[in-house]
Amino acid sequence: MSSPDLILASASPRRLELLATLGVIAHAFPVDLDETPHPDEPARDYVVRLAREKALAGQQAFDTTLPVLGGDTALSVDGQILGKPESDDHARAWLRALSGRAHQVISAVTLVGPAGILDACVISDVHFRLMEETEISAYVASGEGRDKAGGYALQGRGAMFVSRIEGSWSGIVGLPLCETAQLLARHGVAPWLAGNELTQGEAS
């Protein structure tokens, strides 16, 4: 097995997959944090705080010289932070609130390593079409959104409700790759520059 480029302070398979698209080998080690928002904490501040706390906790827990990445993503509608639904009834209520309107997906990433503590945050607008009650019930029953912020997954069946997005697709999924690649390069992690694995013939 190749040596890792960094430690991912998360158990998210989506973040691992997104890092892999950059050629980055990450070892995932989730950290245990209280993710309760502070009273009156703005959604952006909440997401940035959690990303940084995860990265710092990961660095402390594993005493590693590798860069440590912490990431967090949350949904916001009318200023309210939507985390993971606590029940199917909760998920149905949230999807009804999202139906026929736009909401914000806020994704933050923190990298702790040789270049210090670096943060980035991306806010994207996701527009939902109007959803029928039968669609909402069927989607919730599928279970796809039970462990997802806002109760849906853009990379799964939930995409059928999205009429358009404005912002970062990868950020909505869980890790803004454009900004993450820039932070990684500042920490000396840029495997996409190290070789020429994709030849012109392979790309055509």
matplotlib code that plots the C-alpha trace (Angstrom):
import matplotlib.pyplot as plt

x = [0.0, 1.3, 2.2, -0.6, -0.3, -2.4, -4.8, -8.5, -10.1, -13.4, -15.1, -16.7, -16.3, -17.3, -14.4, -12.0, -13.4, -13.1, -9.5, -8.7, -9.8, -6.8, -4.5, -4.3, -4.0, -5.7, -6.0, -9.4, -9.4, -12.7, -12.6, -15.3, -16.5, -19.7, -21.2, -23.9, -24.1, -23.4, -26.4, -27.1, -24.0, -24.2, -24.1, -20.8, -19.1, -20.4, -19.1, -15.7, -15.3, -16.1, -13.7, -10.9, -11.7, -11.7, -8.3, -6.8, -8.3, -6.9, -3.4, -3.4, -4.9, -2.5, 0.7, 1.5, 3.9, 1.5, -1.0, -4.4, -7.6, -10.8, -14.0, -17.6, -20.7, -24.1, -27.3, -28.9, -32.4, -33.8, -30.7, -31.5, -28.7, -30.0, -27.9, -28.7, -32.3, -33.1, -36.0, -38.0, -40.6, -37.8, -36.5, -40.0, -40.4, -37.0, -37.7, -41.0, -39.2, -36.7, -39.3, -39.6, -36.9, -33.2, -31.1, -27.4, -24.8, -21.8, -18.7, -15.5, -12.1, -9.1, -5.6, -3.1, 0.5, 3.9, 2.3, 0.3, -3.5, -5.2, -8.9, -11.3, -15.1, -17.5, -21.2, -23.3, -27.0, -29.0, -32.5, -35.1, -38.1, -41.5, -41.9, -45.0, -45.8, -45.7, -42.1, -41.0, -42.4, -40.9, -37.5, -37.4, -38.5, -35.5, -33.2, -30.7, -30.9, -30.9, -27.2, -27.0, -27.2, -30.7, -32.0, -30.9, -27.9, -27.0, -24.8, -27.7, -31.5, -31.8, -30.4, -33.8, -35.1, -32.4, -33.2, -29.9, -26.9, -24.8, -21.4, -19.2, -20.6, -17.9, -18.4, -22.1, -21.1, -18.7, -15.3, -14.7, -11.9, -10.8, -10.0, -8.8, -6.2, -4.9, -4.5, -2.9, -0.3, 0.6, 1.3, 3.5, 0.8, 0.2, 0.4, -1.4, 1.8, 4.2, 3.7, 2.2, 0.1, -2.6, -1.2, -2.8, -3.8, -5.5, -7.3, -8.7]
y = [0.0, 3.5, 5.9, 8.4, 12.1, 13.3, 12.3, 13.0, 13.7, 12.2, 8.9, 10.4, 8.1, 11.0, 13.1, 10.2, 9.7, 13.4, 13.5, 10.4, 12.3, 14.6, 11.6, 12.2, 9.2, 9.9, 7.8, 8.4, 8.7, 10.2, 12.4, 12.7, 16.2, 17.9, 19.3, 21.3, 24.8, 27.6, 29.9, 32.3, 31.0, 31.9, 28.9, 29.9, 30.4, 27.1, 25.2, 26.9, 26.3, 22.6, 22.1, 23.7, 21.8, 18.5, 19.2, 20.3, 17.4, 15.0, 16.5, 16.2, 12.7, 11.1, 13.2, 13.1, 15.1, 14.6, 17.4, 16.9, 17.8, 18.6, 19.3, 20.1, 20.8, 22.1, 23.4, 26.7, 27.9, 31.1, 31.3, 27.9, 25.3, 21.9, 19.0, 15.3, 14.4, 12.8, 10.8, 10.2, 12.7, 15.2, 14.5, 14.9, 18.3, 19.5, 18.4, 20.2, 23.3, 23.0, 22.3, 24.9, 27.2, 27.8, 26.9, 27.4, 24.6, 25.7, 23.7, 24.4, 22.8, 23.3, 21.9, 21.8, 21.1, 22.6, 25.8, 26.4, 26.4, 27.2, 27.5, 27.9, 28.1, 27.9, 28.8, 27.4, 27.9, 24.8, 25.3, 22.6, 22.2, 21.8, 18.3, 16.2, 14.8, 11.3, 12.0, 13.2, 10.2, 7.8, 9.4, 9.4, 5.8, 4.9, 5.8, 7.6, 10.9, 9.6, 10.4, 13.4, 17.1, 18.4, 14.9, 14.4, 13.4, 15.4, 12.5, 10.1, 10.1, 13.4, 15.0, 14.6, 17.4, 19.8, 22.2, 24.0, 24.8, 28.0, 27.3, 24.3, 20.8, 19.1, 21.5, 20.5, 16.8, 17.4, 18.9, 21.9, 20.5, 23.8, 25.4, 22.1, 21.6, 25.1, 24.5, 21.1, 22.7, 25.2, 22.3, 20.6, 18.0, 18.2, 14.6, 15.8, 17.7, 14.8, 12.7, 12.4, 9.3, 10.5, 10.7, 12.5, 9.2, 8.1, 11.3, 11.2]
z = [0.0, -0.9, 1.9, 2.6, 1.6, 4.5, 7.3, 6.8, 10.2, 9.0, 8.2, 5.1, 2.1, -0.2, 1.0, 0.5, -3.1, -3.9, -2.6, -4.7, -7.9, -7.2, -6.8, -3.0, -0.8, 2.5, 5.6, 7.3, 11.1, 12.4, 15.5, 18.1, 18.5, 19.8, 16.6, 18.3, 17.0, 19.5, 20.3, 17.5, 15.6, 11.9, 9.6, 7.9, 11.3, 12.4, 9.4, 9.5, 13.2, 12.9, 10.0, 12.0, 15.2, 13.3, 11.8, 15.0, 16.9, 14.3, 14.5, 18.3, 18.4, 15.9, 16.5, 12.9, 10.7, 7.7, 7.0, 8.6, 6.8, 8.5, 6.6, 7.3, 5.3, 6.3, 4.8, 5.6, 4.8, 6.2, 8.4, 10.0, 10.0, 8.8, 9.9, 9.6, 10.1, 13.5, 12.1, 8.9, 10.0, 10.5, 7.0, 5.4, 7.2, 5.9, 2.3, 2.4, 3.5, 0.7, -2.0, -4.8, -3.5, -3.1, 0.0, 0.7, 1.1, 3.1, 2.8, 4.7, 4.7, 7.1, 6.5, 9.4, 8.4, 7.4, 6.1, 9.4, 9.6, 6.3, 5.8, 2.9, 2.8, -0.2, -0.2, -3.0, -3.9, -4.6, -6.3, -5.7, -8.0, -6.4, -5.0, -4.6, -1.2, -2.7, -4.0, -0.6, 1.2, -1.4, -1.2, 2.6, 2.6, 0.4, 3.3, 1.1, 3.0, 6.6, 7.2, 4.9, 5.8, 4.9, 4.4, 0.7, -1.4, -4.5, -5.8, -5.5, -6.2, -4.6, -7.7, -9.4, -7.2, -8.1, -10.9, -10.8, -8.7, -8.4, -6.9, -6.3, -7.1, -5.1, -2.2, -2.1, -2.1, 0.8, -0.2, -2.5, -4.7, -6.3, -2.9, -1.4, -4.1, -3.6, 0.2, -0.4, -2.8, -0.2, 2.2, -0.5, -1.4, -5.2, -6.6, -9.8, -10.7, -10.0, -13.1, -16.6, -16.1, -18.5, -22.0, -24.9, -26.5, -23.3, -23.0, -26.5]

ax = plt.figure().add_subplot(projection="3d")
ax.plot(x, y, z, "-o")
ax.set_aspect("equal")
plt.show()
